[in-house]
Amino acid sequence: MSNTKIGLGLAALGRPDYINIRSKTDIDKSVEAFKSNAFKVLDESYQLGIRDFDVAPSYGLGEQFLMDWNTSRAHKDINLSTKFGYTYVANWEIGFSGKHEIKEHSIEKLNEQWEVSKGLLPNLKIYQIHSATLESGVLSNTAVLMRLHELKHKHHIKIGMSSSGTEQESIIKKAQNVVFDGEELFDSYQVTFNIFESSTFKILKALIAKGKTIIIKEALANGRVFRNEKFQNYQKAYQYLESLSAKYHVGIDAIAMRFIMQYLEPTLVLSGASDLQQLNQNLKAMEFELNENEILKLKSLSVSPKHYWQERSDLKWN
Ligand SMILES: NC(=O)c1ccc[n+]([C@@H]2O[C@H](COP(=O)([O-])OP(=O)(O)OC[C@H]3O[C@@H](n4cnc5c(N)ncnc54)[C@H](OP(=O)(O)O)[C@@H]3O)[C@@H](O)[C@H]2O)c1
């Protein structure tokens, strides 16, 4: 059993290029086609019981799509989360060769992006620092932290942060020390956790026990959980994942998501589905249960964070 819910992340729905192992090549990359696909996936998600949706200003037009959908559907029972700190600069240029997102964790960027993101209220429930790092100094930037504290109380929202990289645990520890009037600023943590990278298990369990919201991103390791000859070190893992997939009559994606739901039991695991088919396949994770031995075996497939994140940074935008 698991109380974990599946949410939908819009990273792959709002821009023509994204970091993943893209198998489909015949995608219509026009804005109209992306918007229409995003609305289809959002409507189907709601229909299938998903109530949590995650976005960021840097997901191309993702935040705008979510805002338009939110306004036009007027659902009262959905929880939206967005972030500040990265700006999308690829201008919908297919195959854009430069950096697609520029990071800026300043008070000016926070105020600028909040002016747009607040359009998601009152369904906006979690506002997050996008990829907080130790180097950016955002976790000791008093102006930013005070402004987040103010937004939290003024709009009755949770404040969260997302993390990436080998330092996830240290970043979370540092975030826990941000306190205003005896109360921790951060209520929610969005973290990369999957079969190959589970190094934050202990600290996330402790946060869950404290009642924090834990949101898991990159549950499919950006597509690396699917058999791929490029990743020779995962060949044994692929064999095992495929045997479970055959046993439970679901895809590898559902096995990978189910593992997180039972092993870690976070609040949410984000589906990063880019179309209706992937969404339906991802949601199969709700329909079966892995046994204890299988969880143990899946747990043993993790690699060193250093290796995992090096591989992640070598992935291409496509
Ligand atoms: N805060 C952050 O810094 C941050 C970073 C990353 C993600 N996120 C959040 O987490 C969400 C999920 O993460 P993610 O999408 O990056 O990573 P992910 O879940 O590890 O990978 C998603 C990718 O896996 C592929 N996929 C999914 N289901 C599939 C299926 N059934 N068959 C084949 N391929 C399948 C799709 O690739 P194709 O599109 O190539 O088909 C999809 O784009 C995002 O949408 C976003 O909301 C946040």
The ligand as a Gaussian input file, in Angstrom:
#p B3LYP/6-31G(d) Opt

LIG

0 1
 N       12.738000      21.512000     -10.342000
 C       13.476000      21.047000     -11.274000
 O       14.624000      21.444000     -11.397000
 C       12.924000      20.007000     -12.173000
 C       13.766000      19.345000     -13.046000
 C       13.228000      18.337000     -13.817000
 C       11.891000      18.039000     -13.687000
 N       11.065000      18.695000     -12.847000
 C        9.615000      18.375000     -12.718000
 O        9.426000      16.983000     -12.672000
 C        8.574000      16.560000     -13.751000
 C        8.978000      15.168000     -14.215000
 O       10.362000      15.139000     -14.534000
 P       10.915000      14.882000     -16.001000
 O        9.783000      14.901000     -16.963000
 O       12.004000      15.841000     -16.234000
 O       11.649000      13.506000     -15.906000
 P       11.232000      11.977000     -15.992000
 O        9.886000      11.747000     -15.389000
 O       12.374000      11.258000     -15.430000
 O       11.203000      11.688000     -17.555000
 C       10.123000      12.049000     -18.337000
 C       10.367000      11.585000     -19.759000
 O       10.295000      10.175000     -19.816000
 C        9.708000       9.798000     -21.039000
 N        8.539000       8.917000     -20.756000
 C        7.586000       9.075000     -19.803000
 N        6.693000       8.067000     -19.854000
 C        7.106000       7.262000     -20.867000
 C        6.607000       6.068000     -21.426000
 N        5.535000       5.475000     -20.933000
 N        7.283000       5.527000     -22.456000
 C        8.392000       6.120000     -22.973000
 N        8.923000       7.257000     -22.473000
 C        8.275000       7.819000     -21.442000
 C        9.267000      11.048000     -21.783000
 O       10.258000      11.346000     -22.755000
 P        9.881000      11.912000     -24.216000
 O        9.303000      13.275000     -23.991000
 O       11.194000      11.911000     -24.885000
 O        8.924000      10.982000     -24.840000
 C        9.277000      12.108000     -20.682000
 O        9.615000      13.381000     -21.159000
 C        8.717000      17.661000     -14.774000
 O        7.648000      17.729000     -15.672000
 C        8.802000      18.892000     -13.881000
 O        7.523000      19.296000     -13.455000
 C       11.585000      19.680000     -12.090000

